[in-house]
Amino acid sequence: MSAVVTKKVLREGDTLRKPGWLKKRLPRGPDFENVREMLARNHLHTVCQEARCPNIWECFSKHTATFLILGDRCTRNCRFCAIGHGPMAPPDPGEPERVAKAAQILGLDYVVVTSVTRDDLPDGGAHLFAETIRAIMGRLPHTRVEVLIPDFRGDASALRTVLDARPHVLNHNVETVSRLYPLVRPQADYRRSLDLLSQAARTFPDIPVKSGIMLGLGETEKEIEETIRDIYDTGCRLLTLGQYLRPSKDHLPVARYVPPGEFEAWKEWALGIGFKAVFSGPFVRSSYRAKEMLKG
């Protein structure tokens, strides 16, 4: 996808009005602010804040969050993502223990850890993922840990480093259909993401593998079906489907707002081909109600 075409798409902007089903009442009460202040005191980032997740009020008010490690700047510049990119700081060796402490303060029995993409690091940050898993389990031995990892540029040894720490769920998002990768994820590769899911499923078949895609970026029904089948063929059995929402005018516009009934139809279709659990809906994100998905 050429830079000229990309600039044209961004310049055109959203021409669609946001439908009623995407309007959400914000929870009230002090819990949201308490969680936000605790994270700030411990110098921690969350994907909830950095990616401007629409579920942040709900999750913080329920004393939960998705921890974002390896800093708050990404080496990539995906055109759907609100996380900043720019100069990288070295990994903080104290971060795993601070994440574990925060999870303990929040009383979490299920923790989701993700990261920015760090192509500047030899292992893509895999070692810090592993240390974070171990730190959480050290403080909270009965807590389950889900990791949402980048593609590590296809480095099998980096993936193995994370899996050797024995997370309870290994999550990596495919994000969109193959045709749209040059526009949506120009520094990523569709097949590389599928290969990572396959490697994870083969290496530790007892660790559930999870992935997700966004709808509303211009994909066709046939492409959605093909992508879900591709994900299933990797051995992945947990799937999330959510609505793409434009985080700012500098990001890709929404091509279509997908009705809730269509999300429900895709859920039933994916379950029908063999997925064990599928969360599908306008506000679904890869870590949204992750504990419930694993139970399902």
C-alpha positions in Angstrom: 0.0 0.0 0.0 1.6 3.3 -1.1 2.1 6.2 1.2 0.0 8.3 -1.1 -2.9 6.0 -0.8 -2.5 5.8 3.0 -2.5 9.6 3.3 -5.6 9.8 1.2 -7.5 7.3 3.4 -6.5 9.2 6.5 -7.4 12.6 5.0 -10.9 11.4 4.0 -11.8 10.7 7.7 -14.9 9.1 9.1 -18.1 9.9 7.2 -20.3 7.6 9.3 -22.3 8.6 12.3 -21.6 6.4 15.4 -24.7 4.3 16.0 -26.7 4.1 19.2 -25.3 0.7 20.2 -21.8 2.2 20.6 -22.9 4.7 23.2 -21.9 3.6 26.7 -22.8 4.8 30.1 -19.7 5.5 32.2 -19.7 3.8 35.7 -19.6 6.2 38.6 -17.8 6.0 41.9 -14.3 6.3 43.4 -12.9 3.0 42.2 -11.9 4.2 38.8 -9.8 7.0 40.3 -8.3 4.7 43.0 -7.0 2.3 40.3 -5.7 5.1 38.2 -3.8 6.7 41.1 -2.4 3.3 42.2 -1.0 2.6 38.7 0.6 6.1 38.6 2.2 5.6 42.0 3.8 2.4 40.9 4.9 3.9 37.6 2.9 1.4 35.5 1.3 1.6 32.1 -1.9 -0.1 31.0 -3.2 -0.7 27.5 -6.5 0.6 28.8 -5.0 4.1 29.0 -2.4 4.1 26.3 -4.7 2.5 23.6 -7.8 4.6 24.7 -9.9 1.5 25.3 -13.6 2.2 25.4 -13.9 -0.3 28.3 -11.5 1.5 30.7 -14.2 2.9 32.9 -15.9 -0.5 33.4 -12.6 -2.3 34.0 -11.0 0.2 36.3 -14.3 0.4 38.3 -14.1 -3.3 38.8 -10.5 -3.1 40.0 -8.9 -4.7 36.9 -6.6 -3.6 34.1 -4.4 -4.9 31.4 -0.8 -4.2 32.2 1.4 -2.8 29.5 5.1 -3.6 29.9 8.3 -2.5 28.1 7.4 1.2 28.2 4.7 3.2 26.5 6.4 3.8 23.1 6.2 1.3 20.3 8.7 0.7 17.5 5.9 0.2 15.1 3.2 2.6 13.9 0.1 0.6 13.2 -2.6 2.8 11.8 -5.4 1.6 14.1 -3.5 1.9 17.4 -3.4 4.9 19.7 -0.2 3.8 21.5 2.6 6.3 20.8 5.8 5.5 18.9 9.1 7.2 19.2 12.3 7.0 21.3 12.7 3.8 23.3 13.8 3.6 26.9 15.8 0.5 28.0 13.6 -2.2 29.6 13.1 -1.6 33.3 14.2 -4.7 35.3 12.0 -3.6 38.3 8.9 -3.5 36.2 7.9 -7.2 36.6 7.9 -6.9 40.4 5.9 -3.7 40.3 3.3 -5.3 38.0 3.1 -8.2 40.5 2.7 -5.8 43.4 -0.1 -4.0 41.6 -1.9 -7.2 40.9 -1.7 -8.1 44.5 -3.0 -4.7 45.6 -5.9 -5.1 43.3 -6.6 -8.6 44.5 -6.5 -10.1 41.0 -7.0 -13.8 40.4 -6.6 -13.3 36.7 -4.0 -11.0 35.2 -3.5 -9.9 31.6 -0.1 -8.6 30.6 0.7 -7.1 27.2 3.4 -4.9 25.8 4.4 -2.4 23.1 6.3 -3.9 20.2 10.1 -3.6 20.8 11.8 -4.5 17.5 14.9 -2.6 18.9 15.5 -5.4 21.5 17.3 -8.6 20.5 14.5 -10.8 21.9 11.7 -8.3 21.4 11.2 -8.1 25.2 10.5 -11.8 25.6 12.7 -12.1 28.7 10.7 -9.3 30.5 7.5 -11.1 29.7 8.8 -14.2 31.3 10.1 -12.4 34.4 6.7 -10.7 34.8 4.9 -14.0 34.6 7.2 -15.5 37.2 6.9 -12.4 39.5 3.1 -12.5 39.4 3.0 -16.2 40.2 5.6 -15.7 42.9 3.4 -13.3 44.8 0.0 -14.8 43.7 0.5 -18.5 43.2 -3.2 -19.2 42.6 -3.6 -16.4 40.0 -3.8 -17.1 36.3 -1.7 -15.1 33.9 -2.6 -14.4 30.3 0.0 -12.7 28.0 -0.9 -10.8 24.9 2.4 -10.8 22.9 3.8 -9.1 19.8 5.1 -11.3 16.9 8.8 -11.0 18.0 9.6 -10.7 14.3 9.0 -14.5 14.0 11.8 -15.4 16.5 10.9 -18.9 17.7 13.4 -18.7 20.6 11.7 -15.5 21.9 8.4 -17.2 21.8 9.8 -20.2 23.7 11.2 -17.9 26.4 7.7 -16.7 27.1 6.1 -20.2 26.9 8.8 -21.7 29.2 7.4 -19.3 32.0 4.2 -21.2 31.7 1.5 -18.5 31.2 -2.1 -19.9 31.5 -3.1 -18.4 28.1 -0.9 -17.3 25.1 -2.6 -14.5 23.1 -1.5 -12.9 19.9 -3.8 -10.9 17.7 -4.0 -11.2 14.0 -6.0 -8.0 14.0 -7.3 -7.9 10.4 -7.6 -9.7 7.1 -4.5 -10.4 5.0 -5.4 -7.9 2.2 -5.5 -5.0 4.7 -2.2 -5.6 6.4 -0.2 -3.2 4.2 -2.7 -0.4 5.2 -3.5 -1.4 8.8 -0.3 -3.1 10.0 2.5 -2.1 7.5 5.3 -3.4 9.7 3.7 -6.7 10.5 3.0 -9.8 8.4 -0.2 -11.9 8.3 1.5 -15.2 7.8 4.1 -14.5 10.5 1.3 -14.0 13.0 -0.3 -17.2 12.0 3.0 -19.0 12.3 3.4 -17.7 15.8 0.0 -19.1 16.8 0.9 -22.4 15.2 4.2 -22.6 17.0 2.6 -21.8 20.4 -0.1 -24.5 19.9 2.4 -27.1 18.9 5.1 -26.3 21.5 2.8 -26.4 24.6 -0.5 -27.9 23.6 -1.7 -27.6 27.2 -1.5 -23.8 27.1 -4.6 -22.4 25.4 -3.9 -20.1 22.4 -6.0 -17.1 21.8 -6.3 -14.5 19.0 -8.6 -11.7 17.8 -9.5 -9.5 14.9 -11.2 -6.2 14.4 -14.2 -5.7 12.1 -15.1 -2.4 10.3 -11.9 -1.7 8.5 -13.2 -2.5 5.0 -12.9 -6.3 5.1 -15.4 -8.5 3.2 -17.6 -11.3 4.6 -15.5 -13.8 2.6 -12.3 -12.4 4.0 -13.6 -12.5 7.6 -14.5 -16.2 7.1 -11.1 -17.0 5.6 -9.3 -15.2 8.4 -11.2 -17.0 11.2 -10.5 -20.3 9.4 -6.8 -19.5 9.1 -6.7 -18.7 12.9 -8.5 -22.0 13.7 -6.1 -24.0 11.5 -3.2 -22.8 13.7 -4.6 -24.7 16.7 -5.9 -21.6 18.3 -9.3 -22.2 20.1 -10.1 -18.9 21.8 -11.3 -16.0 19.6 -12.3 -12.4 20.0 -14.0 -10.2 17.5 -14.6 -6.5 18.1 -15.5 -3.2 16.3 -12.6 -1.0 15.2 -13.1 2.5 16.6 -10.9 5.3 15.3 -8.8 6.7 18.2 -8.0 10.0 16.5 -8.1 11.8 13.2 -4.5 10.6 12.5 -5.7 7.0 12.4 -7.6 5.0 9.8 -11.3 5.9 9.5 -14.0 3.4 10.3 -15.3 1.8 7.1 -18.4 0.3 8.7 -20.1 -0.1 12.0 -21.0 -3.7 12.4 -24.4 -4.4 14.0 -24.5 -6.5 17.2 -26.5 -9.1 15.5 -23.8 -9.7 12.9 -21.2 -10.1 15.7 -23.5 -12.7 17.3 -23.7 -14.5 13.9 -19.9 -14.6 13.6 -19.7 -16.0 17.1 -22.1 -18.8 16.3 -20.3 -19.5 13.0 -16.8 -19.7 14.7 -18.1 -22.0 17.5 -19.6 -24.1 14.7 -16.2 -24.8 13.1 -14.7 -25.8 16.4 -13.6 -22.8 18.5 -14.0 -23.5 22.2 -14.9 -20.0 23.3 -15.7 -16.9 21.2 -16.3 -13.3 22.5 -17.8 -11.2 19.7 -19.4 -7.8 20.0 -18.9 -4.1 19.3 -17.0 -3.4 22.6 -15.1 -6.7 22.7 -11.3 -6.4 23.0 -8.7 -9.1 23.2 -8.4 -8.8 27.0 -12.0 -7.9 27.8 -13.4 -10.2 30.4 -10.6 -12.6 29.7 -11.2 -14.6 32.9 -14.7 -15.4 31.8 -13.5 -16.5 28.4 -11.1 -19.0 29.9 -13.8 -20.4 32.1 -16.1 -20.7 29.1 
